[in-house]
Amino acid sequence: MAESVELPGRLAILPFRNKVLLPGAIIRIRCTSPRSVKLVEQELWQREEKGLIGVLPVRDSAETTTVAPTLSPGVATDSADRTPKNQAGTSESHKHDGKNQQEVIHWHNRGVAARALHLSRGVEKPSGRVTYIVVLEGLCRFSVQELSTRGTYYTARITSLDMTKPEMEQVEQDQEFIALSRQFKATAMELISVLEQKQKTGGRTKVLLETVPVHKLADIFVASFEISFEEQLSMLDSVDVKIRLSKATELVDRHLQSIRVAEKITQKVEGQLSKSQKEFLLRQQMRAIKEELGDNDDEEDDLTALERKMQDAGMPANIWKHAHRELRRLKKMQPQQPGYNSSRVYLELIADLPWQKASEELQLDLKAAKERLDSDHYGLVKVKQRIIEYLAVRKLKADARGPVLCFVGPPGVGKTSLASSVAAALGRKFVRISLGGVKDEADIRGHRRTYIGSMPGRLIDGLKRVGVCNPVMLLDEIDKTGSDVRGDPASALLEVLDPEQNKTFNDHYLSVPFDLSKVIFVATANRKQPIPPPLLDRMEVIELPGYTPEEKLKIAMRHLIPRVLDQHGLNADFLQIPECMVKLVIERYTREAGVRDLERNLAALARAAAVRVAEQHPLPLSKDVQRLPSPLLDSKLAEGAEVEMEVIPMGVNNHDISNAFSISSPLIVDEPMLEKVLGPPKFNDQETAERVVTPGIAVGLVWTAFGGEVQFVEATDMVGKGDLHLTGQLGDVIKESAQIALTWVRARATELKLSTEENNLLEGRDIHIHFPAGAVPKDGPSAGVTLVTSLVSLFSQRKVRSDTAMTGEMTLRGLVLPVGGIKDKVLAAHRYGIKRVILPERNLKDLVEVPATVLSSLEIIVAKRMEDVLEHAFEGGCPWRQHSKL
């Protein structure tokens, strides 16, 4: 710290609202308002270490003041914080509006000159606003003679209030000053000793006490305390060093006494403690603090508050009787008893449950609900119509017990969002319960309270979180539950989803019945097969098959691209994805039923555009002023005592990204960019033609949890003993289908001219049938006709048509039986570019669910017997049929 400072006649003024900077104190401020930024730039940034500014306290206009000049223009003041670690606060800046333009500003007539120890400059993103971070050291007091403006900030004509060196030497000989100095140093040393014992610090502070003049020490010590604004002003106005020492001694002594009171409370509590009772320790400390304050009876007892909360919960009379009995038992227990916490948590759960609280349903507007569904989801006409029917019944009969809707379909087709739309249309709250991987029945019914770590089931916990008794509750992934030694969660759901039983649902933890009849349950699943039949019987299944490429294109343009751009901080000014490029992404990079993989590919394009935008904007600038030597700054920074206080002016929209960046032209996605970002194409329309190149290969259609898929079946023969080999991770049903197919072909080999009556079809050779993608499990009967076609192709050495796919179960007598998942399978054939599809005749009715655009691009062939399949599977028909007896 400099011993003496020569002040100029005029200083630029930086206002501090409700804060005071004392000589010797160090603060760190962030200048964001235009006035303060201009002041720092002209008075400090350009002059570097030569710059001095004045810091003047500003009082709120609502408070009464008698100090000097009063000005009316609005001022944006920056917030600041003192360096010592126990000092923190925030002062709000003026807003530039019509009201504040008429408010007067009350300036204090005394301030402190300050110099910059450190400066750094930055540019805020996305606003582009210049800001400064300044570390200031208070030097000396001054008095304001005249206050005026210079451009956008204020300046003042000042007079220094510090004593000259001869005057200070004369005061130091005064006996009263000497006595005050000794008293201050003694009190300060005692405070440092107490802090040293508590925090094991204080060595550097003792050095300050011995080296810094006592009249400057008074300001330094006071600057480190939490005192009121009036006391800060009083200390600033104490120009006389004797008065300053007297006030500083009083403040130091007050701080010392507060520390001693805290130690007294701690010692009093520790003397009454048992080492093993941590909770008892906390309660004794609270009791001792209340005794010291003298307000033992003012605070409400927490158990009384819990009882009032239980009374306000509106629980039925029989449940209130049970809960009140548990509360009386709790009041008789000591807090340190083992069962105290579990009983209290249980009563808090009962008090938090929405026994009677319900959200009011909106007046159902079916037209608005339909518009909401259309805006949130594209396509799904049948599903939307069923939801509208459900809402129409609710409108006519509000207490109708409607069926439990179960949306079944592959991932990414919008099952969860549909449930959310139902809640929005009804005006009810929405809560999602995930059942994926749940194997413990206690997750549904809760644990019994006799177990350690017991908790309520997921349904009761969800109702507690949502806070109403009539939400729309989504039971997500209901087909993913499993059973083991801990019980069967699916069986526990039977009571939940039965309107006749869930009026008195009994959670084991709750141990009292809870009415679930007001809850609207919606379930989702990828497959129906894993759901137990009794549980499936309680739900109305609504199938959500995959989307056609045309539907995916519409979904991408309307929903996915705007969402992806928003998630990556972009808009159409930065990235444009033409419709033709989206179509290429769908055809070449995705073959899914839903749209999640499509969204991931679009997100990859958005990330590439984000990199381009970010690379065009430099980092914020920074500049350091040569650091001036200061033992006080060194000591405070070494002790980690600096506290930064920043206030960012209100009204700045940190999320408005579109106005923050600008580029010369938007990035338009083209084919080279697709290959650069997404890699080479993963799929093409020629896959089936490339794979069906030799006899023995047929194209089948299968259904999976992820939608319909195309399955190739390959058959070959080799020298052997007539054995059949199957590979491809197959289940028992599909293995049996292969055996049936081989038996049928062998039984009709002579009629089909595949062998003569004297020669056995399998004599001297083995048959090997393989299903590619061997890592994927496969099962089901719908590959029967494909297996027969593959074997006939192998034995006749004629290729199957590569543009034809088929599905159907076959009997031992050659009948083609219907199979499921027709819409998914037809959509899969369409995605793979297949032109002809052979289906069982009894599945013809299922084609009404297939979009007309897909049917118009396919030739649908129906088959009643296996001979019909063979007739259409080969080019030119079946050439040997005319010689057969079929």
C-alpha positions, 0 to 999 in steps of 0.5 A, spaced: 500 500 500 502 506 498 504 511 504 501 517 500 497 519 494 497 525 490 490 526 487 488 530 481 483 535 482 478 531 478 476 524 478 471 520 474 466 517 479 464 510 479 457 509 483 456 504 488 449 502 490 448 501 498 456 499 498 462 503 501 469 502 499 474 503 504 481 505 504 485 499 504 480 494 501 480 490 495 474 489 491 473 485 484 467 488 480 464 486 473 462 492 469 456 491 464 452 497 464 454 502 458 456 508 463 461 504 467 464 500 461 465 507 458 468 510 464 473 504 465 475 504 458 477 511 458 480 512 465 483 505 466 484 501 460 487 506 456 491 509 461 493 502 464 497 503 471 496 511 471 489 511 472 485 513 478 477 513 479 473 515 485 468 510 488 462 514 491 456 511 495 449 511 492 443 511 497 437 508 494 432 513 492 426 510 497 431 512 503 431 519 506 438 522 506 441 529 508 448 528 504 450 533 498 449 533 491 442 530 488 441 528 481 435 526 477 438 522 471 438 515 471 445 511 473 446 504 471 451 502 477 455 496 477 455 491 483 462 490 487 464 485 493 469 486 498 475 482 498 475 479 505 472 472 505 466 474 510 464 479 506 459 478 500 453 482 498 449 484 491 446 491 489 441 491 483 442 496 478 438 501 475 433 499 470 433 504 464 425 505 464 420 511 464 419 510 472 427 511 474 428 516 469 424 521 474 427 518 480 432 522 484 439 519 486 442 521 492 450 521 492 454 521 498 458 527 499 465 523 501 468 517 497 474 513 496 479 514 490 481 507 487 486 504 482 486 498 478 490 492 480 488 488 474 483 489 468 481 484 463 476 485 458 471 480 455 465 479 450 459 476 452 456 471 447 451 471 444 449 478 446 456 481 443 456 486 449 463 488 451 464 487 459 470 489 464 472 485 470 476 490 474 480 489 481 480 495 485 484 498 491 481 503 495 487 509 497 484 515 500 478 519 502 476 525 498 470 530 499 466 532 493 465 539 491 462 539 485 459 533 481 458 533 473 457 529 467 463 527 462 459 524 456 456 518 459 459 518 466 460 522 471 466 526 474 467 530 480 471 536 483 474 533 489 479 535 495 483 530 499 481 528 506 487 525 508 492 528 513 499 530 510 505 527 513 507 532 518 499 533 521 500 525 522 506 525 525 503 531 530 497 526 531 501 520 533 504 524 539 497 525 542 496 521 548 489 520 547 491 517 540 496 513 543 491 510 548 486 508 542 492 505 538 494 501 544 486 499 545 485 497 538 491 493 537 490 489 543 482 488 541 485 486 534 490 481 537 485 478 541 480 477 535 486 474 531 488 469 536 481 467 537 481 466 529 487 462 529 485 457 534 479 456 530 481 456 523 489 455 524 490 461 520 492 468 522 500 469 521 499 474 515 494 478 519 499 479 525 504 481 520 500 486 517 498 488 524 505 490 526 507 493 519 501 497 517 500 504 520 494 503 525 489 508 522 490 504 516 489 498 519 482 501 522 479 501 515 482 494 513 479 491 519 472 494 518 472 492 511 472 485 513 466 485 517 459 484 515 456 491 518 450 495 515 450 500 510 449 506 515 455 503 519 459 503 513 458 510 511 459 512 518 466 509 518 467 513 511 465 519 514 470 519 520 476 523 517 479 524 524 483 518 526 481 518 533 474 517 531 476 512 526 480 508 531 474 509 536 469 506 531 473 501 529 475 498 536 468 498 537 466 494 531 472 489 532 470 488 539 463 486 537 465 481 532 469 478 538 464 478 542 459 474 537 465 469 536 465 468 544 457 467 544 458 462 539 463 458 542 459 458 549 453 455 546 458 450 543 461 448 549 454 448 553 452 443 548 458 439 548 458 438 555 451 434 555 452 430 549 453 422 549 458 421 543 453 416 540 447 420 539 448 425 533 441 427 532 441 428 540 447 433 538 443 437 533 437 438 537 441 440 543 445 445 539 438 448 537 435 448 544 441 452 546 441 457 541 433 458 543 435 459 550 441 464 548 436 468 544 430 467 549 425 465 544 424 458 546 416 458 545 416 462 539 417 456 534 412 452 532 413 444 534 414 440 527 410 434 530 404 440 530 405 442 523 405 435 521 398 434 525 395 440 521 398 437 514 395 431 516 388 434 517 388 438 511 390 432 507 382 430 506 383 423 507 377 418 509 375 417 516 377 410 517 384 412 514 385 418 519 383 414 525 389 409 523 394 415 521 392 419 528 393 413 532 400 412 528 401 420 530 400 419 537 405 413 538 410 417 534 409 423 539 410 418 545 417 416 542 424 419 543 427 422 536 433 417 538 429 411 538 430 406 532 423 407 529 422 414 530 424 416 523 420 410 519 414 412 523 415 420 521 417 418 514 410 414 513 406 419 516 409 425 511 407 420 506 400 419 508 399 427 509 402 428 502 398 423 498 392 427 494 386 423 497 381 428 495 385 433 491 384 433 483 385 437 477 379 440 474 378 437 467 377 442 461 371 443 457 372 437 452 373 440 445 373 435 440 375 439 435 381 442 439 383 435 441 383 433 434 387 439 432 392 438 437 393 430 435 394 432 428 399 438 430 403 433 435 403 427 430 403 425 423 399 420 420 396 414 425 389 416 423 386 409 426 389 411 432 387 418 433 380 416 431 380 411 437 383 417 442 377 422 439 372 416 440 375 415 447 374 423 449 367 423 446 365 418 451 368 422 457 365 428 454 358 425 455 359 421 461 365 424 465 365 418 470 365 413 465 370 407 466 373 407 459 378 401 457 385 401 459 388 403 452 395 399 450 399 402 445 403 397 441 408 398 436 416 398 435 420 403 438 420 411 435 413 411 433 410 415 438 407 411 443 409 415 449 407 422 446 400 420 444 399 418 452 402 425 453 397 428 448 391 424 451 393 428 458 393 435 454 387 434 451 383 432 458 387 438 461 390 433 466 397 432 469 401 426 466 405 422 470 410 416 467 411 410 470 417 406 467 416 398 468 422 396 463 426 391 467 421 390 473 422 383 476 420 385 484 412 385 485 414 390 491 415 395 485 408 395 484 405 394 491 410 397 495 415 393 501 412 392 508 414 397 513 417 391 517 423 391 512 429 396 513 429 401 507 422 399 505 418 404 500 412 405 497 410 402 490 411 406 484 404 408 483 403 411 490 410 414 489 408 417 482 401 420 485 405 423 491 409 426 485 404 429 481 400 431 487 393 429 484 388 423 484 386 423 477 392 424 473 393 420 466 398 415 468 403 412 463 405 404 464 411 404 460 414 398 457 409 394 460 411 388 456 418 388 459 416 386 466 419 379 468 418 374 474 422 371 479 423 369 486 421 376 488 414 375 485 410 377 478 409 384 477 404 383 471 400 379 476 400 385 481 398 390 475 391 385 474 388 389 480 391 396 478 388 395 471 381 392 473 376 398 475 372 393 479 378 392 484 382 398 484 378 402 488 381 399 494 388 398 491 392 396 497 399 398 497 403 394 502 407 400 505 401 404 505 397 399 509 391 402 507 386 402 501 387 408 496 382 409 490 385 409 483 379 409 480 380 416 478 386 415 474 386 414 467 391 408 465 395 408 459 400 403 457 405 402 452 409 395 449 413 393 443 410 386 443 403 383 445 406 376 446 410 377 452 404 380 456 400 375 460 393 373 457 389 375 463 393 382 463 392 383 456 385 382 457 384 388 461 387 392 456 384 395 449 390 394 444 391 399 439 397 397 434 402 402 432 405 400 426 411 403 422 411 409 418 412 409 410 417 413 407 412 418 405 410 419 412 417 419 415 419 425 410 413 429 412 414 428 419 422 430 418 420 436 415 414 438 420 417 436 426 424 433 426 428 438 423 425 444 427 426 440 433 433 438 431 435 445 429 432 448 436 436 443 440 443 445 437 442 452 437 440 453 430 435 456 425 434 456 418 439 462 417 444 457 419 442 450 416 437 448 410 436 441 409 432 440 402 426 435 402 430 431 397 436 430 401 431 428 407 428 423 402 436 420 401 437 419 408 431 415 409 432 411 403 440 410 404 441 411 411 435 408 415 431 402 415 427 402 421 419 402 423 420 409 427 423 415 426 429 415 431 434 413 427 432 418 422 432 424 427 439 421 429 442 422 422 439 429 422 442 431 428 449 429 425 448 434 420 446 439 425 452 438 429 456 439 423 453 446 421 454 448 429 461 447 428 462 451 422 458 457 426 462 456 432 469 456 428 467 463 425 467 467 432 473 468 436 474 468 443 473 474 448 479 478 449 483 479 455 488 484 457 492 484 464 494 491 467 501 491 470 500 488 477 502 493 482 506 491 489 501 490 495 502 486 501 495 487 503 493 484 496 498 478 497 496 476 503 488 476 502 489 472 495 494 467 499 489 466 504 483 465 499 479 471 502 477 474 495 470 474 494 467 475 487 460 479 486 457 480 480 450 482 478 448 481 470 443 487 468 436 484 468 433 484 461 439 480 457 436 474 454 442 469 454 438 464 450 436 468 444 442 465 439 439 467 433 440 474 434 447 473 436 451 470 431 451 471 423 454 467 417 455 469 410 450 464 407 446 458 410 449 451 409 445 447 404 445 440 405 447 436 399 449 429 397 457 430 398 455 433 405 451 427 406 457 422 405 462 426 409 458 427 415 454 420 415 458 416 411 457 412 405 450 409 404 448 403 408 442 401 404 440 400 397 434 398 393 439 393 389 440 388 395 435 383 394 437 382 387 444 382 389 443 376 394 438 372 390 443 370 385 443 363 385 438 357 386 436 356 393 435 363 396 428 366 397 426 372 400 421 372 406 418 377 411 418 377 418 415 381 424 420 383 430 419 388 436 422 393 431 417 392 426 417 388 419 423 386 416 426 382 410 429 375 412 433 371 406 433 364 407 439 360 404 439 353 402 444 348 399 446 341 399 453 337 399 455 330 400 452 326 406 447 322 409 441 325 408 441 330 414 438 337 415 442 342 418 439 349 421 443 355 423 442 362 424 440 362 432 433 359 431 427 357 435 424 351 436 418 353 432 422 355 426 426 349 426 419 345 426 417 349 420 424 347 416 422 340 418 415 340 415 418 344 409 423 338 407 418 333 409 413 336 404 418 337 398 420 330 399 413 327 399 412 331 392 418 330 389 416 325 384 410 329 382 414 336 382 419 332 377 425 333 382 427 326 382 424 319 379 421 314 383 427 310 384 431 315 386 431 318 393 431 326 393 436 326 399 440 320 397 448 321 398 447 328 400 445 333 406 441 339 406 444 346 410 439 351 411 441 358 414 438 364 416 443 370 415 444 375 421 445 369 425 446 374 432 439 375 431 434 370 435 429 368 430 422 364 431 415 363 429 411 359 423 411 365 418 417 362 414 414 356 412 412 358 405 419 361 404 423 355 406 419 350 401 420 355 396 428 355 398 428 348 397 424 347 391 429 352 388 435 348 390 432 341 388 430 344 381 436 349 380 432 355 378 432 362 381 427 365 385 424 372 383 428 377 386 423 382 386 418 377 390 417 376 398 413 372 401 410 370 408 405 365 411 405 358 415 404 352 412 401 345 414 404 338 412 398 338 407 400 344 403 395 349 406 397 356 407 395 359 414 394 366 416 400 370 420 400 376 424 404 383 423 401 384 415 402 391 415 409 391 418 411 386 413 408 389 407 411 396 409 418 392 410 417 390 403 416 397 401 422 399 404 427 394 401 424 396 394 420 389 393 415 389 388 411 383 389 408 380 395 405 373 396 400 373 402 396 368 405 389 368 402 386 369 409 390 375 410 387 379 405 383 383 410 389 386 413 391 390 407 385 395 409 390 398 414 396 399 409 396 406 406 394 406 399 400 409 397 404 403 399 399 398 396 399 402 389 407 401 388 406 393 390 403 387 387 399 383 392 398 376 390 394 371 395 395 364 396 391 358 399 395 352 398 403 352 397 402 350 389 400 357 389 406 360 392 410 356 387 407 358 381 408 366 382 415 365 386 419 363 379 419 367 373 414 364 368 411 360 373 412 353 375 414 349 369 414 343 372 406 344 374 403 341 368 407 335 369 405 334 376 398 331 379 397 337 383 
